[in-house]
C-alpha cells in the first residue's frame, strides 16, 4: 500500500493520471464537443476583442469593460438574427446551385476530356460524398441555432463574472483535490497560451485569404460570391488542405464560365495567395510557433478528422502545437536552412 501511495504521489504519475482523466471526460462529453469547442472559440475571440476595444476607448474617455462586453454581445446577436433572416436562405440557394453545377460538370465528363480527367481524380477522393455532405450541412443550419444561442449566453455570463469565476475556482487549490486543480491550472494555462494564440493567428490568416480570394474572383466575374466567401473562410481555417479543397469547386466554376483561360487565372490567384500565406503571413504571424513539415500537417489532419470529424480539421494542428508546448519540444521559427 505504501508503495502505491509513493508511486501515485510522484508528479509525473499525477500528470499522466490527469491527462487520462481529461481524455475520459472528453470522451464522455463527445456529444457536447460542438458546444464546448464553439464556446471556447467564441469566448476567446470576444475576450480579445473586448480588451482591444476597451483600451482604445479609454484613451479618449473612461468606460467600463462590462459596457463594452454587453454592446459586443448585443451586436453579435443582432448580426446573427439579421444574417439568419436575410442571408441564410441566399447562402443555402447558392450552395445548392454550386453543388448542382459541380455534379452537372462531373456528369458531362463523357463528352469532355478535361472533365473526364477531373471526374476520375475526384472520384478517387470521393468528392461527390463531400458535396452531398456540404449540402446536408447547409440545409441543417437551423439545427445549430440552439447551440449557437446557448454558446453566446454562456460566453456572455463568463465574461461578466470572469473575476468571480477565477477567484471561486482558485479555492480548489486548498481542497482535498488540490493536486487535480493544480494540474488543471497548469494545462489550462498552457492551453490558452499556445492553442489560443495559434487559433487567433489562423483566424487572421483566414480573413486575409478570404478577402484576397473573393476580391480576385469578383474581378474575374465569378457568381455565387456570398457562398464562396463562407466556403473559402471556413476552409482557410484548415491548414494546408483547405487551400486544395477550396480550389476544386472554384476551378470547376471558372471552367464553366470562362474555360481554360479562367482556370489558369484561378490557379495563378491561388498560387499567389498561398505563397503570400506561406512565405509572409505564417512566418510573421506565427513568429516563434513551430513550422510543421507538410507531411506532419496532412498526417495530423487525417488523424484529427478521423477522431473529431469536421472540428478535427479546424483544431487538429493547434492541439498538436499545444501538446508540443506541454511536452517542451523545442519550437523553432522559420529558417532558410532546411537542416536547421
C-alpha positions in Angstrom: 0.0 0.0 0.0 2.8 2.4 0.9 4.5 1.6 -2.4 1.3 2.5 -4.3 1.0 5.8 -2.4 4.6 6.7 -3.1 4.0 5.8 -6.8 0.9 7.9 -7.2 2.5 10.7 -5.2 5.0 11.2 -8.0 4.4 14.4 -10.0 4.8 12.7 -13.4 2.3 10.0 -12.4 -0.2 12.6 -11.3 0.2 14.4 -14.6 -0.4 11.2 -16.5 -3.4 10.4 -14.4 -4.8 13.9 -15.0 -4.4 13.6 -18.8 -6.1 10.2 -18.8 -9.0 11.7 -16.8 -9.3 14.6 -19.2 -9.4 12.2 -22.2 -12.1 10.1 -20.4 -14.1 13.2 -19.6 -13.9 14.5 -23.2 -14.9 11.1 -24.5 -17.9 11.0 -22.1 -18.8 14.5 -23.3 -18.3 13.7 -27.0 -21.9 14.6 -27.9 -21.3 18.1 -26.4 -18.0 18.8 -28.2 -19.6 21.0 -30.7 -20.9 23.2 -27.9 -17.6 23.1 -25.9 -15.3 23.9 -28.8 -17.6 26.7 -30.1 -17.8 28.1 -26.6 -14.1 28.3 -26.3 -13.6 29.9 -29.7 -16.3 32.5 -29.2 -15.2 33.3 -25.7 -11.5 33.6 -26.7 -12.3 35.9 -29.6 -14.7 38.1 -27.7 -12.3 38.5 -24.7 -9.5 39.6 -27.1 -11.9 41.9 -28.9 -13.3 43.4 -25.7 -9.9 44.0 -24.3 -8.7 45.7 -27.5 -11.8 48.0 -27.8 -11.7 48.9 -24.1 -8.1 50.0 -24.4 -8.8 52.1 -27.5 -11.8 53.9 -26.0 -10.1 54.5 -22.6 -7.6 56.6 -24.5 -10.4 59.1 -25.1 -12.9 58.5 -22.3 -13.2 56.2 -19.3 -15.5 53.2 -19.9 -16.4 50.0 -18.1 -15.4 46.7 -19.7 -18.9 45.5 -18.8 -20.4 48.1 -21.1 -18.1 47.1 -24.0 -18.9 43.4 -23.4 -22.6 44.0 -23.4 -22.5 46.1 -26.6 -20.4 43.4 -28.3 -22.7 40.6 -27.5 -25.8 42.6 -28.4 -24.2 43.4 -31.7 -23.4 39.8 -32.2 -27.0 38.7 -31.5 -28.4 41.4 -33.8 -25.9 40.4 -36.5 -26.8 36.7 -36.1 -30.6 37.4 -36.4 -30.1 39.7 -39.3 -28.0 37.1 -41.1 -30.4 34.3 -40.4 -33.3 36.3 -41.8 -31.6 37.9 -44.8 -28.6 35.8 -45.8 -29.1 32.2 -44.8 -31.7 31.5 -47.4 -29.4 33.1 -50.1 -26.5 31.1 -48.8 -28.4 27.8 -49.0 -29.6 28.6 -52.5 -26.1 29.4 -53.7 -24.6 26.3 -52.1 -27.4 24.2 -53.8 -26.6 25.9 -57.2 -22.8 25.3 -56.7 -23.3 21.6 -55.8 -25.7 21.1 -58.8 -23.3 22.8 -61.2 -20.3 20.7 -60.0 -22.3 17.5 -60.2 -23.6 18.5 -63.7 -20.0 19.1 -64.7 -18.9 15.7 -63.4 -21.9 14.1 -65.2 -20.9 15.6 -68.5 -17.4 14.1 -68.3 -18.1 11.6 -71.1 -18.2 14.4 -73.7 -15.3 16.5 -72.3 -11.8 15.2 -72.0 -10.8 17.7 -69.3 -14.0 17.0 -67.3 -13.2 13.3 -67.6 -9.8 13.7 -66.0 -11.2 15.9 -63.3 -14.1 13.5 -62.6 -11.7 10.5 -62.4 -9.5 12.3 -59.9 -12.4 13.5 -57.8 -14.0 10.0 -57.7 -10.8 8.7 -56.1 -11.2 11.1 -53.2 -15.0 10.7 -53.0 -15.6 14.3 -53.8 -19.3 13.7 -54.5 -19.8 12.5 -51.0 -18.1 15.7 -49.8 -20.5 17.8 -51.9 -23.6 15.9 -50.6 -22.3 16.3 -47.0 -21.8 20.1 -47.6 -25.4 20.4 -48.9 -26.7 18.4 -46.0 -24.9 20.7 -43.5 -26.2 23.8 -45.3 -29.8 22.5 -45.0 -29.4 21.8 -41.3 -28.1 25.2 -40.3 -31.3 25.7 -38.2 -30.3 22.8 -36.0 -27.2 24.7 -34.9 -29.2 27.7 -33.8 -29.9 26.4 -30.4 -26.2 25.6 -29.8 -25.1 29.0 -31.0 -27.6 30.9 -28.8 -26.5 28.8 -25.8 -22.9 29.4 -26.6 -23.4 33.2 -26.8 -25.3 33.2 -23.5 -22.7 31.1 -21.6 -19.9 33.2 -23.1 -21.5 36.4 -22.1 -22.1 35.3 -18.5 -18.5 34.0 -18.3 -17.2 37.4 -19.4 -19.3 39.3 -16.9 -18.2 37.1 -14.0 -14.7 36.2 -15.1 -13.0 37.6 -12.0 -15.5 35.9 -9.7 -15.1 32.6 -11.6 -11.3 32.7 -11.2 -11.5 33.6 -7.5 -14.0 30.8 -6.8 -12.1 28.2 -8.8 -8.9 29.1 -7.0 -10.4 27.9 -3.8 -10.0 24.3 -5.1 -6.2 24.6 -4.7 -6.5 24.1 -0.9 -9.1 21.3 -1.1 -8.6 17.5 -1.0 -8.4 17.5 -4.8 -5.9 20.4 -4.8 -3.4 18.4 -6.9 -6.0 17.9 -9.5 -6.8 21.6 -9.6 -3.1 22.5 -9.9 -2.7 20.2 -12.9 -5.9 21.7 -14.4 -4.4 25.2 -13.9 -1.1 24.2 -15.4 -2.6 22.6 -18.5 -5.2 25.3 -18.8 -2.5 28.0 -18.8 -0.6 26.1 -21.5 -3.8 25.6 -23.5 -4.6 29.3 -23.5 -1.0 30.3 -24.2 -0.4 28.0 -27.2 -3.7 26.8 -28.6 -5.5 30.2 -28.2 -2.7 32.1 -29.9 -2.4 29.6 -32.8 -6.2 29.8 -33.3 -6.1 33.6 -33.3 -3.4 33.7 -35.9 -5.3 31.1 -38.1 -8.4 33.3 -37.9 -6.4 36.3 -39.1 -4.9 34.3 -41.9 -8.3 33.0 -42.9 -9.7 36.5 -43.0 -6.8 37.8 -45.2 -7.0 34.8 -47.5 -10.8 35.2 -47.9 -10.6 38.9 -48.7 -7.9 38.4 -51.3 -9.5 35.3 -52.9 -13.0 36.9 -53.1 -11.6 40.1 -54.5 -9.8 38.1 -57.2 -12.9 36.1 -58.0 -15.0 39.3 -58.2 -12.6 40.8 -60.7 -12.9 37.6 -62.8 -16.7 37.9 -62.7 -17.5 34.8 -60.6 -21.1 34.1 -59.5 -22.1 32.8 -56.0 -19.6 35.1 -54.3 -21.5 35.0 -51.0 -21.4 31.2 -50.7 -17.8 31.1 -51.9 -16.9 33.7 -49.2 -18.2 31.4 -46.5 -16.6 28.4 -48.1 -13.2 30.0 -48.5 -13.2 31.3 -45.0 -14.1 28.0 -43.4 -11.6 26.1 -45.4 -8.9 28.7 -44.8 -9.1 27.7 -41.1 -7.8 24.2 -42.2 -4.0 24.5 -42.7 -2.6 23.2 -46.0 -5.5 21.0 -47.0 -8.0 23.9 -47.0 -6.3 25.6 -50.0 -6.5 22.4 -52.1 -10.2 21.6 -51.2 -11.4 25.2 -51.9 -9.6 25.3 -55.2 -11.6 22.4 -56.7 -15.1 24.0 -56.8 -13.7 27.4 -57.7 -11.7 25.9 -60.6 -14.8 24.0 -61.9 -17.0 27.1 -61.7 -14.2 29.0 -63.5 -14.0 26.4 -66.3 -17.8 26.6 -66.8 -17.9 30.4 -67.0 -14.6 31.0 -68.9 -13.0 27.8 -70.0 -9.3 27.0 -69.6 -8.3 30.7 -69.5 -10.3 31.4 -66.4 -9.0 28.2 -64.7 -5.4 29.3 -65.4 -6.1 32.7 -63.8 -7.7 30.8 -60.8 -4.5 28.7 -60.5 -2.4 31.9 -60.6 -4.6 33.5 -57.9 -4.4 30.5 -55.6 -0.7 30.2 -56.0 -0.1 33.9 -55.3 -2.3 33.8 -52.2 -0.8 30.5 -51.0 2.7 31.9 -51.5 1.7 35.0 -49.5 0.4 32.9 -46.7 3.4 30.5 -46.7 6.3 33.0 -47.0 4.9 36.1 -45.5 1.8 35.6 -43.2 2.8 32.4 -41.5 6.4 33.4 -40.6 5.4 36.9 -39.4 2.1 36.0 -37.6 3.2 32.7 -36.1 6.6 34.2 -35.0 8.0 31.6 -32.6 5.5 28.9 -33.3 6.6 25.6 -34.7 6.7 25.3 -38.5 5.3 21.8 -39.2 6.5 19.9 -42.2 3.8 19.3 -44.8 3.8 15.5 -44.0 3.1 16.2 -40.4 0.3 18.7 -41.3 -1.5 16.2 -43.5 -1.0 13.3 -41.2 -2.3 15.2 -38.2 -5.3 16.4 -40.2 -6.1 12.8 -41.3 -6.0 11.6 -37.7 -7.9 14.5 -36.2 -10.6 14.3 -38.8 -11.0 10.6 -38.1 -11.4 11.1 -34.4 -13.1 14.5 -34.3 -14.8 15.0 -37.7 -15.0 18.5 -39.1 -13.8 20.0 -35.9 -10.6 17.9 -36.2 -9.7 19.7 -39.4 -10.1 23.1 -37.7 -8.3 22.4 -34.4 -6.1 19.4 -35.1 -3.0 21.5 -35.8 -3.5 23.9 -32.8 -4.0 20.9 -30.5 -0.8 19.3 -31.8 1.2 22.5 -31.2 -0.4 22.7 -27.7 1.0 19.2 -27.0 4.4 20.2 -28.2 4.3 23.1 -25.8 3.3 20.8 -22.9 6.0 18.2 -23.8 8.5 21.1 -24.0 9.5 20.1 -27.6 11.9 22.7 -28.9 10.0 25.2 -31.1 11.8 26.8 -34.0 10.8 29.7 -36.1 11.0 29.8 -39.9 14.5 29.5 -41.3 16.1 29.4 -44.7 18.3 26.5 -43.6 16.4 23.2 -44.3 18.6 21.3 -41.9 18.2 23.7 -39.0 
